[in-house]
Amino acid sequence: MSKRSPGRHCRASRAKTAFKVPVLSFFTGGGFLDMGFEQAGFKIVWTNEVNPVFAGLYEHGMTAWRRSRDSNAAPAEMHSRTSIDGLSPRTILKKAFPKKRPKVFGIIGGPPCSDFSNAGKQHGGKGTNGRLTRIFVNRICKIRPSFFMLENVAGLYRTKRHRKFLEKLEQKLEAHGYHLDARILNALELGVPQDRERLVLVGVRHHLARNYLRHPIVRKRHGWFPWPVKRRFKDAKTRFSWPGKVSNGNRVLRINGTPIELTVFHALNGGTPLSALPNGREGFKPYSVRFKNVLEGDTKRKSFKRLHRFRYSPTACYGHNEVHLHPWKDRRLTVREAMRIQGIPDSYVLPREAFLGPKFTLISNGVPVPLGRAVALSLRKFLLRSTGRTSRR
C-alpha cells in the first residue's frame, strides 16, 4: 500500500489548532468572558480588574477551571489591579508582550454598565462608570489591536441619548482604522436558560475586513460580521409558549415544545447533585416569610422573584436589589445554582471562605460563558478567513 501525503484538509486542521491568538482582557471581573474566549481557542495574556476582591476570586476560580483541563496549568494571575484610567497604552503593551508585539492580537472587555442600564441612574457617558467606556475606547485606539469586542447593556444602544454617546465612540474607532458591527444578543437564544440581552460591538482593522469581505469597505454598514446563531433557539422568548405563574395547589407543568435546555430545571438538575459540588451548599439562610409565600413563576416583582422550573430565568442580578428564589425550595439560589444559570462550568470553583455577597455580585456582573464563547468562535472564524488560514466557503 502506498503512503499518502497529508492532504490539504489535514494541514488546515493543524493550522486552526495552532492559531492561538493572544487577547488582552479589560474589566475582567470573574473571567467569564475570558473563559468563553479560551474555550474558543484564544489565549488570554493580560487581565485587568480594579476590585481586589473580584481579582482574588478570579485567580482562584480560573486556576481551578484551567487545571481541570490541564493539571499542569500555571496559576491564573490578575496582571493589573489598577484602574484603566491610570494605565498607559505603553505600560499595558510592555506587560502583555514583554518580547515582541504580535502581528495579530485582540482586546475584549465589558466596562461597568450601571450608567446606561434601565435599572441604573442613567448618568450615561458623564457618569463615574459611564466615562470608563470612553476611556476603554481611547485605549483601544492607542493600543491598536487587530480586533476588539466591547460588550455592555442594551440600553447603551436603545436609549436615545446613550446612543448618541455610542455613535461618537464609533466615529472615533472608525477614524482610527476599525470596521465596526454591532448587535444586541440575547443569551437565551444561544442556549443559556436566562433572558439576558447584551450589546456587543465588534471592530476589526480595515485590512482584515477587506480580506474577509472581498470587496471595498462601506462605513457604517452593519451585518457583515458572522454573528452566532443557534436556529433551534432563535426568538425563543416569543416563539415558544412559556408557562406562567403557578397558582397554589396546581401542578407545575412544562408546555410541549419548549426547549428543556432553556429551562431553570435543566440548569439545576442532571448529572451530579449540585449540593455535592463545590459551592453547591453556599447560600444565604432564609428568614423572611416571603420565601414561603411567593408563587413559583412570579418573576414580575421587583425583588423576591421565584423562578419557574420550566421557564428561563430573568436577568441574573444576584447581590444587587433583586433576590431570586429557588423554584421549588423556600430559599435563595446557591452560589453553584447561580453559576449554572450563567453557564459557568462546574470546574470553576470560588473559595469557600470568601463572603457570599461578593460571590453573587461577581457572578451576576459577568457575561454568560456560552454567549462569550459563541462570539469568540465567530471572531475566530473571521480571523481564520481574513488571515488566509482557511478558505471561504
SVG drawing of the C-alpha trace seen along z (x, -y; Angstrom):
<svg xmlns="http://www.w3.org/2000/svg" viewBox="-55 -64 67 66">
<polyline fill="none" stroke="black" stroke-width="0.4" points="0.0,0.0 1.5,-3.4 1.9,-6.1 -0.3,-9.1 1.0,-12.6 -1.1,-14.6 -3.9,-16.4 -4.8,-20.0 -7.6,-19.4 -5.2,-17.9 -2.8,-20.9 -5.7,-23.3 -6.8,-21.5 -3.4,-21.7 -3.2,-25.4 -6.5,-26.0 -5.4,-24.2 -2.1,-26.2 -3.9,-29.5 -3.8,-30.7 -4.5,-34.4 -3.4,-36.4 -6.1,-38.6 -5.9,-41.4 -8.9,-41.4 -10.1,-44.6 -12.7,-44.8 -12.0,-41.1 -14.2,-40.5 -14.6,-36.8 -13.2,-36.0 -16.4,-34.6 -15.8,-36.4 -12.1,-35.2 -13.4,-31.6 -15.6,-31.8 -12.6,-33.1 -10.3,-30.4 -12.9,-27.7 -12.9,-29.1 -9.2,-28.7 -7.9,-32.2 -5.1,-32.8 -5.7,-35.4 -2.3,-37.0 -3.2,-40.1 -6.0,-40.8 -7.2,-43.9 -9.6,-44.2 -9.6,-47.1 -11.7,-45.4 -9.3,-43.5 -11.9,-41.0 -13.0,-40.2 -9.4,-39.9 -8.8,-37.3 -11.9,-35.4 -10.9,-35.4 -7.5,-33.9 -9.0,-31.1 -11.8,-30.3 -9.8,-30.4 -7.0,-28.4 -9.4,-25.6 -11.0,-25.7 -7.8,-25.7 -6.4,-22.9 -9.5,-20.8 -8.5,-20.9 -4.7,-20.7 -3.3,-19.6 -0.1,-21.4 -1.6,-24.7 0.0,-27.7 -1.9,-29.6 -4.2,-32.3 -2.9,-35.8 -4.6,-39.2 -1.9,-41.1 -3.1,-44.6 -5.3,-45.8 -5.0,-49.5 -7.9,-51.4 -7.9,-51.7 -7.6,-55.5 -4.2,-55.0 -2.8,-52.6 -0.9,-54.0 -1.0,-52.0 2.7,-51.7 2.6,-50.1 -0.1,-47.7 1.7,-46.5 5.0,-46.1 3.4,-43.9 1.3,-41.9 4.1,-41.4 7.5,-41.7 9.3,-40.3 7.6,-41.5 4.2,-42.8 2.4,-40.1 1.1,-40.7 -2.5,-39.6 -4.0,-40.2 -7.2,-41.4 -8.8,-43.3 -12.0,-42.3 -13.9,-44.0 -17.2,-45.0 -17.0,-48.4 -19.3,-48.9 -22.8,-49.4 -24.9,-50.9 -24.9,-54.4 -26.6,-53.0 -28.8,-50.5 -32.6,-51.0 -32.2,-49.9 -29.4,-52.4 -29.2,-56.2 -29.0,-57.0 -25.9,-59.2 -24.7,-57.9 -21.2,-58.8 -20.8,-61.5 -21.3,-59.1 -18.5,-57.7 -18.8,-54.3 -20.0,-55.6 -16.8,-57.5 -14.9,-54.2 -16.4,-53.2 -14.9,-56.2 -11.5,-55.6 -11.7,-51.9 -12.3,-53.1 -9.4,-55.5 -7.1,-52.7 -8.2,-50.6 -7.4,-53.4 -3.9,-53.9 -3.0,-50.2 -4.4,-49.4 -5.2,-45.7 -6.2,-43.7 -9.7,-43.3 -11.7,-44.1 -15.0,-43.2 -16.9,-45.6 -20.0,-44.4 -22.5,-46.4 -26.2,-46.6 -28.7,-47.0 -29.6,-50.5 -26.4,-51.9 -28.0,-51.4 -31.7,-51.6 -31.8,-54.8 -31.6,-57.8 -29.2,-59.9 -26.9,-57.0 -26.9,-56.0 -25.6,-59.5 -22.7,-58.8 -22.1,-55.4 -22.2,-57.0 -19.4,-59.4 -17.3,-56.4 -18.0,-54.6 -16.8,-57.6 -13.6,-57.7 -13.0,-54.0 -13.7,-54.3 -11.3,-57.2 -8.6,-55.0 -8.9,-52.3 -11.7,-50.0 -14.6,-48.5 -17.5,-48.0 -20.5,-45.9 -22.9,-45.8 -25.8,-43.6 -27.9,-43.0 -27.6,-39.4 -29.8,-37.5 -28.1,-34.7 -31.4,-32.8 -31.0,-32.4 -27.6,-31.0 -28.6,-28.2 -28.4,-29.9 -31.5,-29.5 -31.6,-33.2 -33.2,-36.2 -30.1,-38.4 -29.6,-40.9 -26.1,-42.4 -25.0,-44.9 -21.9,-43.5 -19.7,-45.9 -17.0,-44.2 -14.3,-46.1 -11.5,-44.8 -8.7,-46.6 -9.6,-47.6 -7.2,-45.3 -8.7,-42.3 -12.2,-43.3 -11.2,-43.8 -9.6,-40.3 -12.8,-38.8 -15.4,-40.7 -13.5,-40.6 -14.9,-44.0 -14.4,-47.6 -15.5,-48.6 -18.7,-50.7 -18.6,-52.5 -21.5,-52.2 -22.8,-49.2 -23.7,-46.6 -24.5,-42.9 -21.2,-41.9 -19.9,-40.1 -20.7,-36.4 -22.8,-36.7 -23.5,-33.5 -26.9,-31.9 -28.5,-28.8 -31.5,-28.3 -33.2,-26.0 -33.3,-28.8 -33.8,-31.8 -36.5,-34.2 -37.0,-31.7 -38.6,-34.3 -41.5,-34.9 -41.5,-31.9 -42.4,-29.4 -45.3,-29.4 -43.8,-29.6 -45.7,-28.6 -46.9,-31.4 -47.2,-31.8 -48.3,-28.7 -51.4,-29.0 -51.4,-27.3 -52.2,-23.7 -51.8,-23.4 -49.3,-21.0 -46.3,-22.5 -46.3,-21.6 -44.0,-22.0 -45.6,-23.2 -45.0,-20.9 -42.4,-22.3 -40.5,-24.5 -36.7,-23.5 -35.8,-21.8 -32.2,-23.2 -33.6,-26.8 -35.3,-26.0 -34.1,-26.5 -35.0,-22.9 -32.4,-21.7 -29.8,-24.0 -30.4,-22.9 -30.7,-19.1 -28.8,-16.5 -25.5,-14.8 -24.0,-15.1 -26.4,-16.7 -25.5,-20.4 -25.3,-20.1 -22.4,-17.7 -20.4,-20.1 -18.1,-22.8 -20.1,-26.0 -23.2,-23.8 -24.4,-24.4 -23.3,-28.0 -26.3,-30.4 -28.0,-32.9 -30.2,-31.4 -33.9,-32.1 -35.5,-34.2 -38.3,-36.2 -41.8,-34.7 -41.7,-35.8 -39.6,-32.7 -42.7,-30.6 -45.4,-33.0 -44.1,-33.8 -45.6,-31.6 -43.5,-29.7 -43.0,-31.7 -43.8,-35.0 -40.9,-36.9 -42.6,-40.3 -41.8,-41.5 -39.0,-44.0 -37.5,-41.5 -38.0,-38.0 -38.7,-36.7 -39.4,-32.9 -38.1,-31.2 -40.3,-28.8 -38.7,-25.4 -39.9,-25.0 -39.1,-28.6 -35.9,-30.6 -34.6,-32.8 -34.9,-36.6 -31.6,-38.5 -29.4,-37.5 -29.0,-40.4 -27.9,-38.5 -26.4,-40.6 -27.9,-43.9 -31.6,-44.9 -33.0,-41.6 -33.4,-38.3 -34.1,-35.2 -35.7,-32.3 -35.4,-28.6 -38.4,-27.3 -39.5,-24.6 -37.4,-25.2 -38.0,-28.0 -34.7,-29.7 -32.5,-31.8 -30.3,-30.2 -26.9,-28.8 -23.7,-30.0 -23.4,-26.9 -27.0,-27.3 -26.4,-30.9 -23.3,-29.9 -25.3,-27.2 -27.8,-29.9 -24.8,-31.9 -23.5,-28.9 -20.3,-28.7 -18.6,-25.3 -18.8,-23.3 -15.0,-23.1 -14.9,-26.9 -14.7,-27.0 -14.8,-30.0 -13.1,-29.9 -15.3,-28.6 -14.1,-31.1 -15.0,-34.2 -18.0,-36.2 -21.3,-35.4 -22.2,-38.9 -19.1,-39.5 -19.5,-36.0 -23.1,-36.6 -22.2,-40.1 -19.3,-38.7 -21.5,-36.0 -24.3,-38.4 -21.9,-41.1 -20.4,-38.7 -21.2,-37.7 -22.8,-34.2 -19.9,-31.9 -21.8,-30.4 -22.5,-33.9 -18.8,-34.9 -17.8,-31.6 -20.3,-32.0 -19.0,-35.5 -15.4,-34.3 -16.0,-31.4 -17.4,-33.8 -14.3,-36.0 -12.0,-33.1 -13.9,-32.1 -13.5,-35.6 -9.8,-35.7 -9.0,-32.4 -10.5,-33.5 -9.2,-37.0 -5.6,-35.9 -5.8,-33.2 -5.7,-30.2 -8.9,-28.7 -10.8,-29.2 -14.1,-31.0 -17.0,-28.5"/>
</svg>
